[in-house]
Amino acid sequence: MKRDLKDCTFIIPIRIESDDRLRNVITILCYLGKNFDTNIIVKEVDSNPIFEKYALPLIKEYCGDVSFIKHIFEESNDPLFLREKVLNEMLVLTDTKVVVNYDCDVVFSLDVYEEAYRRIMSGESDFVYPYGEGPWQYKIFADDAMVTEWLNDDDYDFNILKKKSFNDNAGEGWVQFIKRDVYFEAGMENENFMGSAPDDFERRYRFTTLGYKVDRIYDYIYHLEHSRGLNSYPQSMTQHPYWKQNWALWEQLKEYSKEQLIDYYSKQKYLKKYR
């Protein structure tokens, strides 16, 4: 029986630039779809659609029904992947109490998904990081055989993925469970960060400084590694045209008080598109 996350929507922005990224997308959606009664929006922004042709058939084969996935394709030849904008465009399509800003390369314990959801549904938290801060990440160097073995294991034993891995630090990125109303109230994703940026740091600072109940579950997150280019750290440090601009914005915002943040976000032009 699937676990109940009915009042929850995962919003997953994707650009499938490599075979390993395609495998990761398939893996995480098979995992979510097989185990949860929930809602998923996948928005793919690229020059050509890949998800529907190469990923969806395999997800359907594993999960059976794929009606829980809403796939949107937007054609774009821009080499930059503007993740913040894509997330906002999906956020306005949601109608559930909980929204999950979800990276397409990570998985974690089924119990942790349930616990993060429960904390928001109960009012205990407004914003939950479903992993610990510090050495709570495993970088997984997977191949097709490994993820197939893991997905076919009845218990989803993470020791299978850890066969080719190393332990590393975790901080602010990847996944956040957020109360939908709070997400809007706090200014959504900041579209002034252009693509690969310190938006993860700013998001945490903002929600904390504004006084929302930001919480954390101390468990491991498993990051399925992938090829890295313009839109992925650390290559983006030297290749991304807005890297310095993005970091300058973070340096500015991290000095703001609660009142200054409220004033700043009340004046952002990008929000007018969604309100």
C-alpha positions as CSV (number, residue, x, y, z in Angstrom):
1,M,0.0,0.0,0.0
2,K,1.3,3.5,-0.9
3,R,2.0,6.0,1.8
4,D,-0.4,8.9,2.0
5,L,1.1,12.2,0.8
6,K,-2.1,13.3,-1.0
7,D,-2.0,16.9,0.2
8,C,1.5,17.3,-1.2
9,T,3.0,18.3,-4.6
10,F,6.6,17.7,-5.6
11,I,7.8,20.4,-8.0
12,I,10.8,19.1,-10.0
13,P,12.6,21.3,-12.6
14,I,14.6,19.3,-15.1
15,R,17.0,19.7,-18.0
16,I,18.3,16.3,-19.0
17,E,21.8,17.0,-20.4
18,S,23.3,13.5,-20.0
19,D,22.6,9.8,-19.7
20,D,23.3,9.8,-16.0
21,R,20.9,12.7,-15.4
22,L,18.3,10.8,-17.3
23,R,18.9,7.7,-15.1
24,N,18.6,9.9,-12.0
25,V,15.2,11.4,-13.1
26,I,13.9,7.9,-13.8
27,T,15.1,6.5,-10.5
28,I,13.7,9.2,-8.3
29,L,10.3,9.3,-10.0
30,C,10.0,5.5,-9.9
31,Y,10.8,5.6,-6.2
32,L,8.3,8.4,-5.4
33,G,5.6,7.0,-7.7
34,K,5.8,3.4,-6.4
35,N,5.7,4.4,-2.7
36,F,3.6,7.5,-2.3
37,D,0.0,8.5,-3.1
38,T,1.0,12.1,-4.1
39,N,1.3,14.7,-6.9
40,I,4.3,15.5,-9.0
41,I,4.9,18.3,-11.5
42,V,7.9,17.9,-13.7
43,K,8.8,20.9,-15.8
44,E,11.4,20.3,-18.5
45,V,13.0,23.3,-20.2
46,D,15.3,22.4,-23.1
47,S,15.7,22.6,-26.8
48,N,14.2,19.1,-27.2
49,P,11.8,17.1,-25.1
50,I,13.5,14.0,-23.6
51,F,11.4,13.1,-20.6
52,E,8.3,12.0,-22.3
53,K,10.1,9.8,-24.9
54,Y,12.9,8.3,-22.8
55,A,11.9,8.5,-19.1
56,L,8.1,8.2,-18.9
57,P,7.8,4.8,-20.5
58,L,10.3,3.3,-18.0
59,I,8.6,5.0,-15.1
60,K,5.2,3.6,-16.3
61,E,6.7,0.1,-16.6
62,Y,7.9,0.3,-13.0
63,C,4.9,2.1,-11.4
64,G,2.0,1.1,-13.7
65,D,-0.1,4.2,-13.5
66,V,1.7,7.5,-14.1
67,S,-1.3,9.8,-13.7
68,F,0.4,11.3,-10.6
69,I,2.9,13.0,-12.9
70,K,2.1,16.3,-14.7
71,H,4.8,16.8,-17.3
72,I,5.3,20.3,-18.9
73,F,7.7,20.9,-21.7
74,E,9.0,24.4,-22.5
75,E,11.2,24.8,-25.5
76,S,14.3,27.0,-24.9
77,N,17.6,27.3,-26.5
78,D,19.1,29.3,-23.7
79,P,22.1,27.5,-22.3
80,L,21.2,28.8,-18.9
81,F,18.7,26.8,-16.8
82,L,16.8,29.4,-14.8
83,R,15.8,27.0,-12.0
84,E,14.2,29.7,-9.7
85,K,11.9,30.8,-12.5
86,V,10.9,27.3,-13.4
87,L,10.1,26.5,-9.7
88,N,7.8,29.5,-9.5
89,E,6.0,28.6,-12.6
90,M,5.3,25.2,-11.1
91,L,4.4,26.6,-7.7
92,V,1.5,28.5,-9.0
93,L,0.1,25.3,-10.5
94,T,-0.1,23.6,-7.1
95,D,-3.2,23.4,-4.9
96,T,-1.9,21.3,-2.0
97,K,-1.1,22.4,1.5
98,V,2.5,21.1,1.2
99,V,4.9,21.8,-1.7
100,V,8.3,20.1,-2.1
101,N,11.1,21.9,-3.9
102,Y,12.8,18.8,-5.2
103,D,16.1,18.2,-6.9
104,C,15.9,15.4,-9.5
105,D,19.1,13.7,-8.2
106,V,18.3,12.8,-4.6
107,V,16.4,10.2,-2.5
108,F,16.1,9.4,1.2
109,S,14.3,7.2,3.6
110,L,10.5,6.7,3.0
111,D,9.9,7.4,6.7
112,V,11.6,10.8,6.4
113,Y,9.2,11.9,3.5
114,E,6.3,11.0,5.8
115,E,7.7,12.8,8.8
116,A,8.5,16.0,6.9
117,Y,5.0,16.0,5.5
118,R,3.5,15.3,8.9
119,R,5.3,18.2,10.6
120,I,3.9,20.7,8.1
121,M,0.4,19.2,8.0
122,S,0.2,19.3,11.8
123,G,1.4,22.9,12.0
124,E,4.6,21.9,13.8
125,S,6.8,23.3,11.0
126,D,6.5,25.7,8.0
127,F,9.6,24.6,6.3
128,V,11.5,21.3,6.7
129,Y,14.9,20.1,5.5
130,P,14.6,16.3,5.4
131,Y,18.3,15.7,6.1
132,G,20.9,16.6,8.7
133,E,23.3,19.5,8.5
134,G,26.9,18.3,8.4
135,P,28.1,14.8,7.3
136,W,24.6,13.6,6.4
137,Q,25.1,13.3,2.6
138,Y,26.2,10.2,0.6
139,K,27.5,11.0,-2.9
140,I,26.4,7.9,-4.9
141,F,28.3,7.0,-8.1
142,A,25.6,4.8,-9.5
143,D,25.2,2.8,-12.7
144,D,22.2,1.2,-14.4
145,A,22.7,-2.1,-12.6
146,M,23.0,-0.5,-9.2
147,V,19.8,1.5,-9.4
148,T,17.9,-1.4,-10.9
149,E,19.0,-3.6,-8.0
150,W,18.0,-0.9,-5.5
151,L,14.6,-0.3,-7.1
152,N,13.9,-4.0,-7.2
153,D,14.8,-4.5,-3.5
154,D,11.6,-4.8,-1.4
155,D,13.2,-2.7,1.4
156,Y,15.0,-0.2,-0.8
157,D,18.2,-1.0,1.1
158,F,20.4,2.1,0.8
159,N,23.5,-0.1,1.4
160,I,23.1,-1.1,-2.3
161,L,23.6,2.5,-3.3
162,K,26.4,3.0,-0.8
163,K,28.5,0.4,-2.5
164,K,30.0,3.2,-4.7
165,S,29.8,6.3,-2.5
166,F,31.6,8.6,-0.1
167,N,30.3,10.5,2.8
168,D,30.1,14.3,2.5
169,N,28.5,17.3,4.1
170,A,24.9,18.5,3.6
171,G,23.6,22.0,4.1
172,E,20.7,23.8,2.5
173,G,20.0,22.5,-1.1
174,W,18.3,19.6,-2.8
175,V,15.0,19.3,-1.1
176,Q,12.7,21.4,1.1
177,F,9.2,20.6,2.3
178,I,7.3,24.0,2.6
179,K,3.8,25.1,3.6
180,R,2.4,26.4,0.3
181,D,0.9,29.6,1.8
182,V,4.2,30.4,3.5
183,Y,6.1,29.8,0.2
184,F,4.0,32.6,-1.4
185,E,4.0,34.8,1.6
186,A,7.8,34.7,1.8
187,G,8.3,35.8,-1.8
188,M,8.5,32.4,-3.6
189,E,11.8,31.7,-5.3
190,N,14.0,34.8,-5.9
191,E,14.2,35.1,-9.7
192,N,16.9,37.7,-9.4
193,F,19.2,34.8,-8.9
194,M,20.0,33.7,-12.4
195,G,20.4,30.0,-12.5
196,S,23.3,28.4,-10.6
197,A,23.5,30.6,-7.6
198,P,23.6,30.8,-3.8
199,D,19.8,30.8,-3.7
200,D,19.9,27.8,-1.3
201,F,21.7,29.9,1.3
202,E,19.4,32.9,0.8
203,R,16.2,30.8,1.0
204,R,17.3,29.4,4.4
205,Y,18.3,32.9,5.7
206,R,15.1,34.4,4.5
207,F,12.6,31.9,5.9
208,T,14.5,31.9,9.2
209,T,14.8,35.7,9.5
210,L,11.1,36.2,8.6
211,G,10.2,34.1,11.6
212,Y,8.8,31.0,10.0
213,K,9.2,27.6,11.8
214,V,12.2,26.2,9.9
215,D,12.9,22.6,11.0
216,R,15.3,19.8,10.1
217,I,15.2,16.0,10.2
218,Y,18.6,14.5,11.0
219,D,18.8,11.6,8.5
220,Y,20.9,10.9,5.4
221,I,20.3,12.2,1.9
222,Y,21.6,10.2,-1.1
223,H,22.8,12.3,-4.0
224,L,23.0,10.5,-7.3
225,E,26.1,12.1,-8.9
226,H,25.9,13.3,-12.5
227,S,27.9,15.0,-15.2
228,R,28.4,18.7,-14.5
229,G,28.5,21.7,-16.9
230,L,27.4,25.3,-17.1
231,N,24.4,24.9,-14.8
232,S,26.1,22.8,-12.1
233,Y,28.6,23.6,-9.4
234,P,31.6,23.7,-9.4
235,Q,31.9,24.3,-13.2
236,S,29.4,27.2,-13.0
237,M,32.0,29.1,-10.9
238,T,34.0,29.8,-14.0
239,Q,31.5,29.3,-16.8
240,H,28.3,31.0,-15.5
241,P,27.9,34.5,-16.8
242,Y,25.9,35.6,-13.7
243,W,28.0,33.9,-11.1
244,K,29.5,37.1,-9.6
245,Q,26.1,39.0,-9.9
246,N,24.3,36.2,-8.0
247,W,26.9,36.1,-5.2
248,A,26.8,39.9,-4.9
249,L,23.0,39.7,-4.4
250,W,23.4,37.1,-1.7
251,E,26.1,39.2,0.1
252,Q,23.5,42.0,0.0
253,L,20.5,40.1,1.2
254,K,22.2,38.2,4.0
255,E,22.7,41.5,5.8
256,Y,19.0,42.4,5.7
257,S,16.8,42.5,8.8
258,K,13.3,41.0,8.8
259,E,11.9,44.4,8.0
260,Q,14.3,45.0,5.1
261,L,13.5,41.6,3.7
262,I,9.8,42.2,3.8
263,D,10.3,45.6,2.1
264,Y,12.6,44.0,-0.6
265,Y,10.3,41.2,-1.5
266,S,7.2,43.6,-1.6
267,K,8.9,45.4,-4.5
268,Q,10.0,42.5,-6.7
269,K,8.6,42.8,-10.2
270,Y,8.7,39.1,-10.9
271,L,6.1,38.5,-8.2
272,K,3.5,40.5,-10.2
273,K,3.4,37.6,-12.8
274,Y,2.1,35.2,-10.2
275,R,-0.2,37.4,-8.1
